[in-house]
Amino acid sequence: MYKKILLAILTAVSLFAGNANAAPMAYSVNADGNPGDALYLIDLATGADQFRGELFTGIEERTDTEGLAFSAEPNSQLWGIDDASGTLFPISPVNGSINWKEEIQLPPDFQAGGGNDFGMTFACDNSLYFTSVSSQTLYRRDPGGSIASVGSKGSLGVNISAISSIGNPTRLYGLGNGQYSNGTSDAPNLYSIDTTTGVASLIGPLGAPGEFQYNEAGMDFDSNGELWAITDRSQIDNQKSQILKINVQTGAATLVATTVNQTGYESLAIAPPTECSAPGPADQLPMIPTLSLTGSIFAILVLMLAGIPALRRRSSKAKF
């Protein structure tokens, strides 16, 4: 009987822990697709990528969608930004369709026809931050629709085409491009970006030199505050995209999976902005160390196992 109880507990704990640490689903676009870009739903744990639909306005295809992001709750919406047309637009996660009436044209100072290699993310207040590689600059579109550079032009100082934000106040992170067009190393590192000055500060490299080879990338936080990235390796012998989990303290990346079907993913959208609750007095108090979720589960397991022999002894005595 004891062995049966133990087996049942171990099975339940393993299922609970597995679900607790499961990787999320995410959206990405195979940029530079043919005839146009298409939206895919990706299982970040396995790399399985499911076609959702071409990015089509009803009039024309979007052919160079570089960034994706979900706007903030409660009316969270998937948005994309296209380099070829210089437009910002909402996307249906169901089939990839775009309502052309809701498209937003970017100012003319953004060069048309590519080169910006945009990265984008929404903050908790629904401000939209996006980067342009061509100017190495961070921009902000406020909820009212005004667009302005953050800090001075060129203040990023590095080619960043993937950004993601978390928290209130906003903490902004950027991922550098992996290679220059000639194949030499660019900036495969994680950066923190100042939302006042637009300056990028190095956190650390994804890995050892040459460990992660890619051109551009997409990046986003999941609802648990874990940072994920997907890399475009289509120009490296047409290799499939790699899915990475990134340590925000060190920049170090862990390879989780490789996409199954498509190449050329340069964007990633997982969830609306997270950790958006305004900090209160309790948030200023020193943090009390606690176990992680997995650690808590196993602590409960140990306590349950420790109690079983005592219950058996009491049960044996009760028979006499």
C-alpha positions in Angstrom: 0.0 0.0 0.0 2.9 2.4 0.9 4.5 1.8 -2.5 1.2 2.6 -4.3 0.7 5.8 -2.4 4.3 6.8 -3.1 3.9 6.1 -6.8 0.7 8.1 -7.0 2.4 11.1 -5.2 5.4 11.0 -7.5 3.3 10.8 -10.6 1.1 13.8 -9.5 4.1 15.9 -8.6 5.9 15.1 -11.9 2.8 16.2 -13.8 2.3 19.3 -11.7 6.0 20.3 -12.1 6.0 19.6 -15.8 2.9 21.8 -16.4 4.4 24.5 -14.2 7.5 24.7 -16.3 5.9 24.2 -19.7 7.1 26.6 -22.4 4.5 29.0 -23.8 3.0 29.3 -27.3 4.1 32.4 -29.3 3.5 34.1 -32.6 6.2 34.9 -35.2 6.4 35.9 -38.8 8.6 34.4 -41.5 9.9 37.7 -42.7 10.8 38.0 -46.4 8.3 35.2 -47.2 7.2 34.4 -50.7 4.8 35.7 -52.0 4.4 37.6 -48.6 5.0 37.2 -44.9 2.9 34.8 -42.9 1.9 34.5 -39.3 2.8 31.3 -37.4 1.9 29.9 -34.0 5.0 28.3 -32.4 5.3 25.9 -29.5 8.5 27.2 -27.8 9.1 23.9 -26.2 9.3 21.8 -29.4 9.7 24.3 -32.2 6.5 23.1 -33.9 5.3 26.0 -36.0 1.7 26.1 -37.3 0.7 28.3 -40.3 -2.1 30.8 -39.3 -2.3 32.9 -42.5 -0.6 35.4 -44.8 -0.3 39.0 -43.6 -2.7 40.4 -46.2 -4.6 43.8 -46.0 -7.2 42.8 -48.6 -5.3 45.0 -51.0 -1.6 44.0 -50.7 0.7 41.6 -48.9 3.0 42.7 -46.1 6.4 41.5 -47.2 9.0 42.5 -44.5 7.3 42.4 -41.1 10.2 42.8 -38.6 8.5 43.1 -35.3 5.5 41.8 -33.4 4.0 42.6 -30.0 0.9 42.4 -27.9 -0.5 45.6 -26.6 -1.4 45.9 -22.9 -4.5 44.5 -21.1 -7.4 44.7 -21.0 -7.8 45.1 -24.8 -4.7 43.2 -25.8 -4.1 43.2 -29.5 -1.4 41.7 -31.7 0.5 44.3 -33.7 3.1 44.2 -36.4 5.5 46.6 -38.0 6.5 46.3 -41.6 9.9 47.6 -43.0 9.0 47.6 -46.7 5.9 49.7 -46.4 6.7 51.6 -43.2 3.4 50.7 -41.6 2.2 49.6 -38.1 -0.9 47.5 -38.0 -3.1 45.1 -35.9 -3.1 41.5 -36.9 -5.7 38.8 -36.4 -4.0 35.9 -34.5 -6.6 33.6 -36.0 -5.7 34.0 -39.7 -3.1 36.8 -40.0 -5.4 39.2 -41.7 -5.0 42.9 -41.5 -7.6 45.6 -41.7 -6.0 48.2 -44.0 -8.3 50.9 -42.5 -6.5 50.5 -39.1 -3.0 50.6 -40.5 -0.8 53.5 -39.2 1.8 55.1 -41.5 5.1 55.8 -39.9 6.6 59.3 -40.4 8.5 59.8 -43.7 11.9 60.1 -41.9 11.9 56.3 -41.6 13.5 55.1 -44.8 11.1 52.9 -46.9 12.0 49.6 -48.5 14.0 48.0 -45.7 17.0 48.7 -43.6 15.3 49.7 -40.4 15.0 46.1 -39.1 12.5 47.2 -36.5 12.1 45.7 -33.1 9.0 46.6 -31.1 7.3 46.1 -27.7 4.5 47.6 -25.7 4.9 48.9 -22.2 2.3 48.6 -19.4 0.8 52.1 -20.2 0.4 51.0 -23.9 3.3 53.2 -25.1 5.0 51.5 -28.1 8.7 51.3 -28.1 10.5 50.4 -31.4 14.1 50.4 -32.6 15.6 51.1 -36.0 18.9 49.6 -37.0 19.5 52.1 -39.8 19.6 55.0 -37.2 20.6 52.9 -34.1 17.8 54.8 -32.3 15.0 54.0 -29.9 11.6 55.5 -30.6 8.4 55.8 -28.5 4.9 56.2 -29.8 2.7 57.4 -26.9 -0.9 56.3 -26.4 -2.0 59.5 -28.1 -0.2 58.6 -31.3 2.8 60.9 -31.2 6.2 59.4 -32.3 9.5 60.8 -31.1 13.1 59.5 -30.7 14.1 58.6 -27.1 17.3 60.6 -26.4 19.4 61.6 -29.3 19.7 59.9 -32.7 22.1 57.0 -32.7 22.1 56.8 -28.9 21.7 53.0 -28.9 25.2 52.7 -30.3 24.5 49.1 -31.5 22.4 47.2 -34.0 19.4 46.1 -32.1 16.4 44.6 -33.9 14.6 42.9 -31.0 13.3 44.5 -27.8 11.0 43.6 -25.0 9.7 45.4 -21.9 8.6 44.3 -18.5 7.3 45.9 -15.3 6.0 49.2 -14.1 8.1 51.4 -14.3 9.3 50.0 -17.6 12.4 47.9 -17.9 13.5 47.6 -21.5 15.8 45.0 -23.0 17.4 44.7 -26.4 19.0 41.9 -28.4 21.8 42.8 -30.7 22.0 41.4 -34.3 24.2 38.4 -34.6 26.1 39.1 -37.9 26.8 41.8 -40.3 25.7 41.3 -44.0 29.2 40.0 -44.8 29.0 37.3 -42.2 31.3 38.7 -39.5 30.1 39.0 -35.9 28.0 41.9 -35.0 26.5 42.2 -31.4 25.0 38.9 -30.2 24.5 40.2 -26.7 21.7 41.2 -24.4 21.4 44.9 -23.5 19.4 47.0 -21.1 18.0 50.2 -22.7 17.4 53.4 -20.8 13.9 54.6 -21.6 14.9 58.3 -21.0 18.2 58.5 -22.8 17.8 55.7 -25.3 21.3 54.4 -24.4 22.0 50.6 -24.6 24.2 49.1 -21.9 25.7 45.7 -22.2 24.5 43.0 -19.9 26.3 40.1 -21.5 26.8 37.8 -24.5 24.4 35.1 -25.4 27.2 32.6 -25.3 30.8 31.9 -26.3 32.0 33.5 -29.6 30.3 31.7 -32.5 28.0 29.6 -30.2 24.8 31.2 -31.5 25.0 32.2 -35.2 22.1 34.2 -36.5 21.3 37.4 -38.4 18.3 39.2 -36.7 16.0 38.0 -33.9 12.7 38.5 -32.1 12.3 38.6 -28.3 9.6 38.7 -25.7 8.8 38.1 -22.0 6.2 35.4 -21.2 3.5 36.0 -18.5 5.9 34.5 -15.9 8.6 37.0 -16.6 10.9 34.6 -18.5 12.7 36.1 -21.5 12.6 34.2 -24.8 14.1 34.8 -28.2 13.9 33.4 -31.7 16.7 33.8 -34.3 16.7 34.2 -38.1 19.3 31.8 -39.6 17.9 31.7 -43.1 21.0 33.3 -44.5 23.2 30.7 -42.8 22.7 27.8 -45.2 18.9 28.3 -44.8 19.0 26.8 -41.3 15.8 26.7 -39.2 15.3 29.2 -36.4 16.6 28.6 -32.9 14.4 29.2 -29.8 16.4 30.5 -26.8 15.6 31.3 -23.2 17.8 34.2 -21.9 19.0 35.0 -18.4 18.2 38.7 -17.9 21.0 39.0 -15.3 23.8 37.7 -17.4 22.6 37.6 -21.0 23.5 33.9 -21.2 21.1 32.0 -23.5 20.0 28.3 -23.4 18.9 26.5 -26.6 15.4 25.1 -26.1 14.3 24.0 -29.5 14.6 24.5 -33.3 11.7 25.3 -35.5 10.2 22.4 -37.4 8.9 23.9 -40.7 10.0 27.5 -41.4 13.1 29.6 -41.4 13.5 33.4 -41.2 11.7 34.3 -38.0 12.7 37.8 -36.9 9.9 38.6 -34.4 8.3 37.1 -31.3 5.1 37.9 -29.5 4.1 35.8 -26.5 2.0 37.8 -24.1 0.8 41.3 -23.2 3.1 43.4 -21.0 3.5 41.7 -17.6 4.3 42.8 -14.0 2.2 45.9 -14.6 0.9 46.5 -11.1 2.1 49.8 -9.8 4.7 49.4 -7.0 3.3 50.0 -3.5 4.8 50.3 0.0 5.1 46.5 0.3 7.3 46.4 -2.7 9.9 48.5 -1.0 10.3 46.0 1.9 13.2 43.5 1.8 12.3 40.4 0.0 12.0 37.2 2.1 13.7 34.3 0.4 11.3 31.6 -0.8 11.5 28.4 -2.7 10.8 28.3 -6.4 7.5 26.7 -7.5 9.3 23.4 -8.2 11.2 23.6 -4.9 7.9 24.2 -3.1 6.4 21.1 -4.8 9.2 18.9 -3.7 9.2 20.3 -0.2 5.5 19.3 0.1 6.4 15.9 -1.3 9.1 15.4 1.4 6.6 16.4 4.1 4.0 14.0 2.8 6.5 11.1 2.6 7.7 11.8 6.1 4.2 11.6 7.4 3.2 8.3 5.8 5.2 6.0 8.2 3.6 7.8 11.2 0.2 7.2 9.7 1.0 3.5 9.2 2.1 3.1 12.8 -1.1 4.7 14.1 -3.1 2.5 11.7 -1.3 -0.6 13.0 -2.0 0.3 16.7 -5.6 1.0 15.9 -6.1 -2.7 14.9 -5.3 -4.0 18.5 
